[in-house]
Amino acid sequence: MKHKILILICMLISTIGVAQDKNKKVAFEVDGKCEMCKMRIEKAALNVPGIKYASWDIPSHQLSLIIDERKTNHMKVKTALVSVGHDTKELKATQEAYDKVHPCCKYREDNTDDSEKHQDKH
């Protein structure tokens, strides 16, 4: 009986240990300019199954994620981002996807930071 209880306790501990490793913090750069870009990027990331948290920082262009690696990986997120018109270092949005972003969000044309202007407009 003690042997069965010991095995059960070991299985429980190992299950808890594996469950804690499922979520991983990931961060990478995503091109964009403003609050509208922020909403679009975060929404695209959160629509990928397995993404628990997404936050894009406008000044640094860093997208921070908490990702369940059992369900997805960072390349699936990057694929979702380029499909809504935002480039990453590894993947570039097609011209067709990029053309669909709002005209004030066009980040390829210039390097100006219009984030304050966007906050007032949108």
TAZI-V172110 format. One record per backbone hydrogen bond with DSSP energy under -0.5 kcal/mol. NH is the residue of the N-H (numbers start at 1). CO is the residue of the C=O. E is the energy in kcal/mol with one decimal. If there is no record, write none. Layout:
nh	co	e
NH	CO	E
NH	CO	E
This chain:
nh	co	e
5	1	-2.1
6	2	-2.5
7	3	-2.2
8	4	-2.4
9	5	-2.5
10	6	-2.4
11	7	-2.4
12	8	-2.2
13	9	-2.5
14	10	-2.3
15	11	-2.2
16	12	-2.2
17	13	-2.2
18	14	-2.1
19	15	-2.3
20	16	-1.5
21	17	-0.6
21	18	-1.0
22	19	-0.8
24	67	-2.4
26	65	-2.2
28	63	-1.7
30	61	-2.9
31	87	-2.8
38	34	-2.4
39	35	-2.5
40	36	-2.2
41	37	-3.2
42	38	-2.6
43	39	-2.2
44	40	-2.3
45	41	-2.3
46	42	-2.7
47	43	-1.4
48	45	-1.7
49	47	-0.5
51	48	-1.8
52	50	-0.6
52	66	-3.0
53	66	-1.2
55	64	-2.1
57	62	-2.6
58	56	-0.6
61	57	-1.9
63	28	-3.4
64	55	-3.0
64	62	-0.6
65	26	-3.4
66	53	-1.8
67	24	-2.8
68	50	-3.1
69	22	-1.9
69	67	-1.0
71	68	-1.9
72	68	-1.6
76	73	-0.8
77	73	-1.3
78	74	-2.3
79	75	-2.2
80	76	-1.8
81	77	-2.2
82	78	-2.3
83	79	-1.4
84	80	-0.7
84	81	-0.9
85	82	-1.2
86	81	-2.1
87	85	-0.5
88	91	-3.2
89	29	-0.6
98	94	-2.7
99	95	-2.6
100	96	-0.6
100	97	-0.9
101	98	-1.5
105	102	-2.2
106	103	-1.1
107	105	-0.8
114	112	-0.8
118	114	-2.5
119	115	-1.9
120	116	-1.5
121	117	-1.9
122	118	-2.8
